[in-house]
Amino acid sequence: MQKVTIHTDGGCQGNPGPGGWGAVLACGSHRKQLSGGVPATTNNRMELQAAIEALAVLNTPCEIEFFTDSNYLKDGVTQWISGWKRNGWKTKAKAPVKNEDLWRRLDTLLAPHKVTWRWLKGHAGHSGNEHCDQLATVAIEAIRRQHSPEALKRLLVGFKESQDPNGAAAP
C-alpha cells in the first residue's frame, strides 16, 4: 500500500454561513492540494467535505496518516459511526445523525484504506493545518465575490430551512 499523508481543514464565516474547505495530500515527493466552498453551510459540514474530497482523489487502497483539527470528524469516524450504522443512522438518543449524507459518503470512501487519525490543535502553527486553513479561507473569499450579500442571505435562509431542529437534513 502506498503511504499518504492528508491534512484537512474546513470552516465558515458565520456558522452557518459561507464555508470553505482545504486539503493537502502528500505521497513521497508528490503533493496535491484541493479546496472548495459552499455559500451556506456549517463548519462541521466543511470539515467532513474536506475529508471526502481528499479521499475521493485516491484511486488505490492506501495507508493514510490523516491530520485534522476537528474532533467532530476524528471522533465521528473513530468512535461514533459504527454505532450510528448499527442504529440505522440514529444517535444513542434515537435522533437522526447530523450530516448523515456526508458521513455515509465518508464511510464509503474510507472503506478500502488503512487510516491512522491524528488530531492537532488548530491555529497553533502546524504548517499542514495552517495551509489547509488558508485554502478554506480563500474559498470563502471567492464565494463572497461570486454572490452579493443579499444572495448569501437568501441562500442562508434556504439552508436553515432545509435543516430540522436537530440539524439533520429534512426528508
PAZAPA-4460 file (N, C-alpha, C; in steps of 0.05 Angstrom, whole numbers, plus 32768, in hexadecimal, padded with zeros to 4 digits):
% residues 171
    n_x    n_y    n_z   ca_x   ca_y   ca_z    c_x    c_y    c_z   seq   type   mol
   8011   7FE8   8000   8000   8000   8000   8012   8019   8000     1      M     A
   800A   802C   7FF0   8018   8046   7FF0   8011   8054   800A     2      Q     A
   8025   8063   8014   8021   8073   802D   801B   808F   8025     3      K     A
   8005   809A   802F   7FFC   80B5   8029   7FF7   80C4   8043     4      V     A
   7FFF   80DD   8043   7FF9   80EE   805A   7FE4   8102   8050     5      T     A
   7FCF   8106   805F   7FBA   8118   8058   7FB6   812C   806F     6      I     A
   7FB5   8145   8068   7FAD   815B   807B   7F93   8167   8070     7      H     A
   7F80   816C   8081   7F67   817A   8078   7F5F   818F   808C     8      T     A
   7F4F   81A1   8083   7F42   81B5   8094   7F2A   81C0   8086     9      D     A
   7F16   81C7   8096   7EFE   81D4   808C   7EF5   81E9   809F    10      G     A
   7EE5   81FC   8095   7EDB   8210   80A7   7EC6   8221   8099    11      G     A
   7EBA   8233   80A9   7EA5   8245   809F   7EAB   8260   80AA    12      C     A
   7EA1   8274   809C   7EA0   828F   80A6   7E83   8294   80AD    13      Q     A
   7E7D   8291   80C7   7E62   828D   80D1   7E5D   826F   80D1    14      G     A
   7E4F   8265   80E5   7E4A   8248   80E6   7E2D   8243   80ED    15      N     A
   7E1C   8240   80DA   7E22   823C   80BD   7E28   8256   80AF    16      P     A
   7E34   8253   8097   7E3B   8269   8086   7E4A   825F   806E    17      G     A
   7E58   8271   8060   7E68   8268   804A   7E7F   8257   8055    18      P     A
   7E84   8240   8048   7E99   822E   8053   7EAD   8226   803E    19      G     A
   7EC4   821E   8047   7ED9   8214   8036   7EE8   81FD   8042    20      G     A
   7EF6   81EE   8032   7F06   81D8   803B   7F20   81D7   802B    21      W     A
   7F34   81CA   8037   7F4D   81C6   802A   7F59   81AB   8031    22      G     A
   7F68   81A0   801F   7F75   8186   8024   7F90   8186   8016    23      A     A
   7FA3   817A   8023   7FBE   8176   8017   7FC5   8159   801B    24      V     A
   7FCC   814C   8004   7FD4   8130   8005   7FF1   812E   7FFD    25      L     A
   8000   811D   800A   801C   8118   8003   8022   80FA   8002    26      A     A
   8030   80F3   7FED   8038   80D7   7FE9   8054   80D8   7FDD    27      C     A
   8068   80D2   7FEE   8083   80D5   7FE5   8089   80F2   7FDE    28      G     A
   8093   80F7   7FC6   8099   8113   7FBE   8081   8120   7FB0    29      S     A
   806B   8111   7FAD   8053   811C   7FA0   8041   812B   7FB4    30      H     A
   8037   8142   7FAC   8025   8152   7FBD   800C   8159   7FAC    31      R     A
   7FF5   815A   7FB8   7FDD   8162   7FAB   7FCD   8173   7FBF    32      K     A
   7FC4   818A   7FB7   7FB3   819A   7FC8   7F98   819E   7FBA    33      Q     A
   7F83   819E   7FCB   7F67   81A0   7FC2   7F59   81B4   7FD3    34      L     A
   7F45   81C2   7FC8   7F35   81D4   7FD8   7F1B   81D9   7FCA    35      S     A
   7F08   81E2   7FDA   7EED   81E9   7FCF   7EDD   81F6   7FE5    36      G     A
   7EC5   81FD   7FDD   7EB3   820A   7FF1   7E96   8208   7FE9    37      G     A
   7E86   8211   7FFC   7E69   8210   7FF9   7E5E   822A   8005    38      V     A
   7E4A   8237   7FF7   7E40   8251   8000   7E32   8250   801B    39      P     A
   7E26   8239   8023   7E17   8238   803C   7E1B   821B   8047    40      A     A
   7E29   8219   805E   7E2F   81FF   8069   7E38   8203   8086    41      T     A
   7E42   81EE   8092   7E4D   81EF   80AD   7E6A   81E8   80AE    42      T     A
   7E78   81EF   80C3   7E94   81E7   80C5   7E97   81C9   80C6    43      N     A
   7E86   81BA   80D3   7E88   819D   80D4   7E85   8191   80B8    44      N     A
   7E72   819B   80A8   7E6F   8191   808D   7E88   8196   807C    45      R     A
   7E95   81AD   8081   7EAD   81B3   8072   7EC5   81A1   807B    46      M     A
   7EC6   819A   8094   7EDB   8187   809E   7ED7   816C   8090    47      E     A
   7EBE   8163   808F   7EB8   814A   8082   7EBD   814B   8064    48      L     A
   7EB6   8161   8058   7EBA   8164   803B   7ED7   8163   8034    49      Q     A
   7EE8   816F   8044   7F05   816F   803F   7F0F   8152   803F    50      A     A
   7F07   8142   8053   7F0F   8126   8054   7F05   8117   803C    51      A     A
   7EEC   811B   8035   7EE0   810D   801E   7EF0   8113   8004    52      I     A
   7EF5   812D   7FFF   7F02   8135   7FE7   7F1F   812A   7FE6    53      E     A
   7F2D   8129   7FFD   7F48   811E   7FFD   7F47   8101   7FF7    54      A     A
   7F36   80F2   8003   7F34   80D5   7FFF   7F2B   80CE   7FE3    55      L     A
   7F1A   80DF   7FD7   7F0F   80D9   7FBD   7F24   80D9   7FA7    56      A     A
   7F3A   80E6   7FAB   7F4F   80E7   7F96   7F61   80CE   7F96    57      V     A
   7F5F   80BE   7FAB   7F70   80A6   7FAD   7F62   8090   7F9D    58      L     A
   7F72   8084   7F8B   7F65   806F   7F7A   7F70   8053   7F80    59      N     A
   7F80   8050   7F94   7F88   8035   7F9E   7F88   8036   7FBC    60      T     A
   7F85   801E   7FC8   7F86   801E   7FE6   7FA1   8028   7FF0    61      P     A
   7FA0   8038   8004   7FB8   8045   800F   7FB9   8042   802D    62      C     A
   7FD2   8045   8038   7FD6   8048   8054   7FD8   8066   8059    63      E     A
   7FC5   8071   8068   7FC2   808E   806B   7FC7   8096   8088    64      I     A
   7FD7   80AB   808A   7FD9   80BA   80A4   7FC9   80D3   809F    65      E     A
   7FB3   80D6   80AE   7FA0   80EB   80A9   7FA0   80FF   80C0    66      F     A
   7FA7   8118   80BA   7FA8   812D   80CE   7F90   8140   80CC    67      F     A
   7F83   8145   80E2   7F6C   8157   80E3   7F6C   8165   80FE    68      T     A
   7F61   817E   80FD   7F5D   818C   8116   7F40   8189   8120    69      D     A
   7F31   8178   8113   7F15   8175   8119   7F10   815C   812A    70      S     A
   7F09   8160   8143   7F01   8149   8154   7EE8   813D   8149    71      N     A
   7ED6   814D   813E   7EBD   8142   8132   7EC4   812E   811C    72      Y     A
   7ED6   8134   810A   7EDE   8121   80F5   7EEC   8109   8101    73      L     A
   7F00   810D   8111   7F10   80F7   811C   7EFF   80E5   812E    74      K     A
   7EF0   80F1   8140   7EE0   80E0   8152   7EC9   80D2   8143    75      D     A
   7EBE   80E1   8130   7EA8   80D4   8120   7EB2   80BB   8112    76      G     A
   7EC9   80BC   8106   7ED4   80A5   80F8   7EDE   808F   810B    77      V     A
   7EEB   8097   8120   7EF8   8083   8131   7EE6   8078   8147    78      T     A
   7ED1   8087   814F   7EC1   807F   8166   7EA3   807C   8160    79      Q     A
   7E98   808D   8150   7E7B   808E   814E   7E6F   8080   8136    80      W     A
   7E7D   807F   811F   7E70   8076   8106   7E67   8059   8107    81      I     A
   7E75   8048   8114   7E6D   802C   8115   7E52   8029   8124    82      S     A
   7E4F   8038   813A   7E35   8038   8148   7E1F   8044   8138    83      G     A
   7E24   8059   8129   7E10   8065   8118   7E06   8051   8103    84      W     A
   7E19   8044   80F7   7E11   8030   80E3   7E01   801A   80EF    85      K     A
   7E09   8010   8106   7DFA   7FFB   8114   7DDE   8004   811B    86      R     A
   7DDB   801D   8121   7DC1   8028   812A   7DB1   8034   8113    87      N     A
   7DB8   802E   80FA   7DA9   8039   80E3   7DAD   8057   80E0    88      G     A
   7DC6   8060   80E5   7DCD   807C   80E2   7DBD   808E   80F6    89      W     A
   7DBA   8083   810E   7DAF   8092   8124   7DC4   8093   813A    90      K     A
   7DC2   80A9   814A   7DD4   80AC   8161   7DCA   809A   8178    91      T     A
   7DDA   8099   818D   7DD1   808A   81A5   7DB6   8094   81AF    92      K     A
   7DB1   80AE   81AB   7D98   80BA   81B4   7D81   80B6   819F    93      A     A
   7D87   80A6   818B   7D74   809F   8175   7D6D   80B7   8163    94      K     A
   7D7E   80CB   8164   7D7B   80E2   8151   7D8A   80DC   8138    95      A     A
   7D81   80E9   8122   7D90   80E5   8108   7DAC   80F0   810B    96      P     A
   7DBF   80E2   80FF   7DDB   80EB   80FF   7DDD   8104   80EF    97      V     A
   7DE9   8119   80FA   7DEE   8132   80EB   7E02   812C   80D5    98      K     A
   7DFD   8138   80BE   7E0F   8135   80A7   7E11   8118   809D    99      N     A
   7DFC   8109   80A0   7DFC   80ED   8098   7E06   80E9   807B   100      E     A
   7DFD   80FA   8069   7E05   80F7   804D   7E24   80F7   804A   101      D     A
   7E31   8109   8058   7E4E   810B   8056   7E5C   80F4   8065   102      L     A
   7E51   80EC   807C   7E5C   80D6   808B   7E5B   80BC   807B   103      W     A
   7E45   80B8   806D   7E42   80A0   805C   7E57   809F   8046   104      R     A
   7E5A   80B6   8039   7E6E   80B8   8023   7E8A   80B4   802E   105      R     A
   7E90   80C0   8044   7EAA   80BD   8051   7EAF   80A0   8058   106      L     A
   7E9C   8093   8063   7E9E   8077   806B   7EA5   8065   8052   107      D     A
   7E98   806A   803C   7E9D   805B   8024   7EB9   8060   801A   108      T     A
   7EC2   8079   801A   7EDD   8080   8010   7EF3   8075   8022   109      L     A
   7EEE   8072   803C   7F02   8068   804F   7F06   804A   804C   110      L     A
   7EF2   803C   8043   7EF2   801E   8044   7F0B   8011   8039   111      A     A
   7F16   8019   8022   7F2D   800A   8018   7F48   8011   8025   112      P     A
   7F48   8025   8036   7F62   802F   8040   7F67   8027   805D   113      H     A
   7F80   8028   8065   7F88   8024   8081   7F8F   8041   808A   114      K     A
   7F80   804B   809D   7F83   8067   80A4   7F8B   8069   80C2   115      V     A
   7F9F   8079   80C7   7FA6   8081   80E2   7F9E   809E   80E5   116      T     A
   7F8D   80A3   80F9   7F83   80BE   80FD   7F93   80CD   8111   117      W     A
   7F9B   80E6   810B   7FAB   80F7   811C   7F9C   8111   8120   118      R     A
   7F96   8117   8139   7F8A   8131   813F   7FA1   8145   8146   119      W     A
   7F9E   815D   813C   7FB1   8172   8143   7FA2   818C   8149   120      L     A
   7FAD   819C   815A   7FA1   81B5   8162   7FA2   81C8   814A   121      K     A
   7F8A   81D3   8143   7F89   81E6   812D   7F95   8201   8134   122      G     A
   7F9E   820F   8120   7FAA   822A   8124   7FC0   822A   8138   123      H     A
   7FD0   8215   8138   7FE6   8212   814B   8001   8210   813D   124      A     A
   8002   8218   8124   801B   8219   8116   8023   81FF   8107   125      G     A
   8012   81EB   8107   8017   81D2   80F8   8015   81D9   80DA   126      H     A
   802A   81D6   80CB   802B   81E0   80AF   8015   81D4   809E   127      S     A
   8011   81BA   80A0   7FFC   81AD   808F   7FE0   81B8   8095   128      G     A
   7FDB   81BB   80AF   7FC0   81C5   80B7   7FBE   81E2   80AF   129      N     A
   7FD2   81F2   80B2   7FD1   820E   80AB   7FCD   8212   808D   130      E     A
   7FDA   8201   807D   7FD7   8203   8060   7FBA   81FC   8058   131      H     A
   7FAF   81E7   8064   7F93   81E0   805E   7F80   81F6   8067   132      C     A
   7F85   8202   807D   7F74   8219   8087   7F75   822F   8073   133      D     A
   7F8D   8235   8068   7F8F   824A   8053   7F7F   8243   803A   134      Q     A
   7F81   822A   8032   7F71   8221   801A   7F53   8225   801F   135      L     A
   7F4A   821E   8037   7F2E   8221   803E   7F26   823E   803E   136      A     A
   7F37   824F   8049   7F31   826C   804A   7F30   8278   802E   137      T     A
   7F42   8270   801D   7F41   827A   8001   7F28   8271   7FF3   138      V     A
   7F1F   8259   7FF8   7F06   824F   7FEC   7EEE   825F   7FF6   139      A     A
   7EEE   8266   800F   7ED8   8277   801A   7ED8   8292   800D   140      I     A
   7EF0   829E   800A   7EF2   82B8   7FFE   7EE8   82B7   7FE1   141      E     A
   7EEE   82A1   7FD3   7EE4   829F   7FB7   7EC5   829E   7FB7   142      A     A
   7EB9   8290   7FCA   7E9C   828E   7FCB   7E91   82AA   7FD0   143      I     A
   7E9D   82B9   7FE2   7E94   82D4   7FE8   7E96   82E6   7FD0   144      R     A
   7EA9   82E2   7FBE   7EAB   82F1   7FA6   7E96   82E9   7F91   145      R     A
   7E8F   82D0   7F91   7E7C   82C5   7F7E   7E5F   82CB   7F84   146      Q     A
   7E59   82D1   7F9D   7E3D   82D6   7FA6   7E3B   82F0   7FB4   147      H     A
   7E25   82FE   7FAF   7E20   8317   7FBE   7E19   8310   7FDA   148      S     A
   7E1B   8324   7FED   7E13   831E   8008   7DF6   8316   800A   149      P     A
   7DE5   8321   7FF9   7DC8   831A   7FF9   7DC5   82FD   7FF0   150      E     A
   7DD4   82F5   7FDB   7DD2   82D9   7FD2   7DDB   82C6   7FE7   151      A     A
   7DF1   82CD   7FF5   7DFB   82BC   800B   7DE6   82B9   8021   152      L     A
   7DD8   82CF   8027   7DC3   82CE   803C   7DAD   82BB   8033   153      K     A
   7DA5   82BD   801A   7D8F   82AB   8010   7D98   828E   8011   154      R     A
   7DB1   8289   8009   7DBB   826E   8009   7DBD   8263   8026   155      L     A
   7DC4   8274   8038   7DC6   826C   8054   7DAA   8265   805F   156      L     A
   7D96   8276   8058   7D7A   8270   8061   7D72   8255   8056   157      V     A
   7D77   8250   803C   7D70   8236   8030   7D7E   821F   803E   158      G     A
   7D98   8223   8044   7DA6   820E   8052   7D9A   8208   806D   159      F     A
   7D95   821D   807C   7D89   8219   8097   7D6E   820B   8095   160      K     A
   7D5E   8212   8081   7D44   8206   807E   7D47   81E8   8077   161      E     A
   7D5D   81E0   806A   7D60   81C4   8062   7D69   81B3   807A   162      S     A
   7D6F   81C0   8090   7D78   81B1   80A8   7D61   81AE   80BB   163      Q     A
   7D5F   8196   80C8   7D4B   8193   80DC   7D57   819D   80F7   164      D     A
   7D48   819E   810D   7D52   81A9   8126   7D6B   819A   8130   165      P     A
   7D6E   8181   8128   7D86   8172   8131   7D9E   8176   811E   166      N     A
   7D9A   8186   8109   7DB0   818B   80F6   7DB3   8177   80E0   167      G     A
   7DA2   8163   80DF   7DA3   814F   80CA   7D94   815A   80B2   168      A     A
   7D9B   8150   809B   7D8C   8159   8083   7D6F   8150   8085   169      A     A
   7D5E   8162   807D   7D41   815C   807D   7D3B   8147   8068   170      A     A
   7D27   8137   806C   7D21   8122   8058   7D18   812E   803E   171      P     A
***
